[in-house]
């Protein structure tokens, strides 16, 4: 961006505009007298109250000018003129901390930045300046590793006159980083900046600010009222320090930044695991390493740390030199079965330290350790005589001549267990190796057996402690040593699984965060679907932790964003729009439960709408029949039959009760009219029809009594039976229930009056009436009612061929319904398999078979074709969510099964191409991960040996070894803890452990005998 042409600053050549703020414009300029780049901050004149802001602007410059510090931006010149007021400052082109946080920082970088900025703030405080607006965008970089504090625009001078310039009635600072005392407009001191640094430290570690809210006011209230959140377990070491930094009461914080830095350094120095995570350079001294992290080094600190904290130097061994190496150093206690004869074993190659959970209760001074090392020298000479084992191995206990030697070894073992020196790594002299040496000398010695239990308990306890603090490397090393001590111990085996599960959970958590972050970005850019879309990334996260709160929240957010428009259409009762919108998402979401739920809702709405339409048509017909007086007759076109048809479809439909009341009213009116016209029999029938509709209707009961009173006994009985028969026809009770059906009631009438025309006609019409009713039931889908009536009619009229055919039709419809229901369940089961997360291979195979069966029955079965596509989409989606090639292989097998059954599916070639793309991506990812984390595992044996196996103890995966396994053998493998088994034709197998750090090299060494027993005895003078 070019500078404004009217800006002219004498002595400076403006190059370009760097940024614009509310109070000033910053330019990159060349100071012509010195030919150097500067950042020229020119105050704007087009602002209100220019005099007040000019005083503040000049104050910032003068404040910076009196703070010469490597981590505070330098000021070269301050000028107040008629035309312009400006500050010439150091030009920093390394970007801001805010930019670097977006790109990602290592733990070491985060600590170094915090320590250096703390030093800058302490320097400012010592000179009476409080920054008051510490935040990532106010920290820039001079170079790759030097953060520089900038923008002292609202800094507070610790004297009354200067303080008044900021008392404008507004809060000063940035809500995310403001201290409680700033928010409450109290006087501030250096502890306010300390609090802001604590907020920034938390954000550097976790990626999120500790206090958040939807509005600035909400953020400020969180600072005042919400406890600071806990750090993730991976950063738990910093929790005590951060708690004091973020204390609400400033009196509970560190007194100053110097005290904070001292406490932080103590945390780093005391924790070997943390030091290893800080990726210290093993070729630097401890002082150099601490300086790299920004800490100042006192003489006492440097003297205390002669070696790098938490790191043992690992030599850069080249494979050829490793082959030529010969062991010359004197041995200590033999490592893993080394040197049964007098041959000196190869020296143990140091490996990165892993802190053991239980350090010695008291520091061991050089004076107290000297006899131990002297004893170890003697013991080494004794233990080298493991060839004596050949003369002792058949005895049940121990030769008295060797007892004192073994007891001495066990004393060393006791000391190592007590001091927590349990395994290699990190300890060259360790309990595991010592125990194995004692075991080889005296395998049946009771005291050795006792130590086995003690050592096993210590290893398990230490492994559990390491697991608890998420130090998985240490936990795995300790567990593997325990497994070597007690291979069949159930607790040790369970511990191995617990370590694997915990590490997988941690790794999954990090992967889930990555996936959700990418999904958020994809959704924000409008890429909801596709191979790299938000939904595919969400599916990958759900495969790892489907019920994790963040995963569930993002699922809701994503699906709401694409499904809410459809839900809005449903709310507006716009079913076509809803159905169209849902169908448009079928290819992407057809297997998702939310999509299927919405599809079910739309289907239910459509079904209900169709039902409403049918019932409303019946209502229209019923109302016309009432107006026409067709209340109970004629058969097939009466209001009573229409009401019955509506009730058959829905007994709770709105409007049904009103139509029933309308019909009852019309019937009562007709009954009264007939009664007044001396048509008592007709009135009686109508009144009984009302009772059928409303059993407690008082008017109908009175009408029945009145009608019966006008009839003689026989007439009354005839009228009652005839009315019952006619009403039974309306209810479709033609042949049942017994005593109340139309056939029996009509027959009762004929017994009383054999010539009764109505009864005779009712009976003669009964087969036709039954046929009509059966057809109605079939049309309305009431197949069970149709079957029951057809069976009754066939029994009553066995010779009627029309009824026989109808009965057959009903059976055919019922069978078709059963087939359709079974098919529907099969299709639903296929949909359920396709929607399952994670995809179950066994269920998937069964679903393929079911789909193939359906399509063999009907190649054009739309539902079966849809189910087939869902299965193909499901296996493709699972493949695209695969985290490794081994996982992808599972889904490639399923795709092969699909291709066997549906080889002609035109979608197959495209899906295979997408599978190939996934495989390429995963191979690239694995290659990148290997390049980022791999190291060299150098396997050595003295004098020589073969590598039997190499196993990653965390994943339990064996490393593929070359055909030639003789040592030295160099393997490039991912970082981790490895269990290596060496073999030699003349010795027992030796098991060793080695921890490989990313991009480093570690040697794992075993020693085997090269002298005979006789030669050993001769050299030992025995």
Buried (B, 14 or more C-beta within 10 A) or exposed (E): EEBEEEBEBEEBBBBEBBEEEEBBBBBBBBBEEEEEBBBBBBBBEEEEEBEEBBEBBBBBBBBBBEBEBEBBBBBBBBBEEEEBBBBBBBBBEBEBBEEBBEEEBEBBBBBBBBBBBBBBBBBBBBBBBBBBBBBBBBBBBBEEBBBBBBBBBBBBBBEEEBBEBBEEEEBBBBBBBBBBBBBEEEEBBBBBBBBBBBBBBBBBBBBEBBBEBEEEEEBBBBBEEBEBBEBBEBBEBBBEBBBBBBBBEBEEBBEBBBBBBBBBBEBBBBBBBBBBBBBBEBEBBBBBBBBBBBBBBEEEBBEEBEEBBBBBEBBEBEEEEBBEBEBEEEBBBBBBBBBBBBBBBBBBBBBBBBBBBBEEEEEEEEEEEEEBEEBBEEBBBBBBBBBBBEEBEEEEEBBEEBBEBBBBBBBBBBBBBBBBBBBBBBBBBBBBBBBBBBBBBBBBBEBBEEBBEBBBEBBBBBBBBBBEBBBBBBBBBBBBBBBBBBEEBEEBBEBBEBBBEBBBEBBBBEBBEEBBEBBBEBBEEEBBBEBEBBBBBBBBBBBBBEEBEEBEEBBEBBBEEBBEEBBEBBEEEBBEBBBEBBEEBBEBBBBBBBBBEBBEBBEEBBEEEEEBEBBEEBBEBBBEBBEEEBBBBEBEEBBBBBBBBBBBBBEEBEEBEEBBEBBBEBBBEBBBEBBEEEBBBBBBBBBBBBBBBBEEBEBBBEBBEBBBEBBEEEBBBBBBBBBBBBBBBBBBBBBBEEEBBBBBBBBBBBEBBEEBEBBBEBBEBBBBBBBBBBBBBBEBEBBEBBBBBBBBBBEBBEEBEBBBEBBEBBBEBBEEEEEEEEBEEBBEBBBBBBBBBBBEBEBBBBBBEBBBEBBEEEEEBEBBBBBBBBBBBBBBBBBBBBBEBEBBEBBBBBBEBBBEBBEEBEBBEEBBEBBEEBBEBBEEEBEEEEEEBBBBBBBBBBBBBBBBBBBBBBEEEEBEBEEEBEBBBBBEBBBBBBBBBBBBEEBEBBBBBBBBBEEBBBBBBBBBBBBEBEBBBEBBEE
